[in-house]
């Protein structure tokens, strides 16, 4: 899957969810431009758990698994896995492009604060000058 995403010379028959997971884990920006899934399902995966006949845990396990699926916990788990892969991929891309990014510090904001302070002082001086001129004109 990683070879397909990096070298783009092969085709892989795999689940699109897994392909997205691997692509995000690698730090690929736009997964939709690289992966072109088929509209129909070519593969179906089933997860099964086997119990011996007459096992007392079978009914309880079925109830728990049904509640697990009905509550949407499988979708939530899948979303958390995708999000974790995105974060890992973002970390990889930041480490690879470290020269493009830098830590934003107060020194970068200092010119904006200086301009704001000078503007405040200048507007205060103009306001006081207007008040003085108005009083002088009223006395005459």
Buried (B, 14 or more C-beta within 10 A) or exposed (E): BEEBBEEEEEEEEBBEEEBBBBBBBBBBEEBEEBBEBEEEEEEEEEEEEEEEEEEEEEEEEEEEEEEEEEEEEEEEEEEEBBEEBBEBBEEBBEEEEEEEEEEEEEEEEEEEEEEEEEEEEEEEEEEEEEEEEEEEEEEE
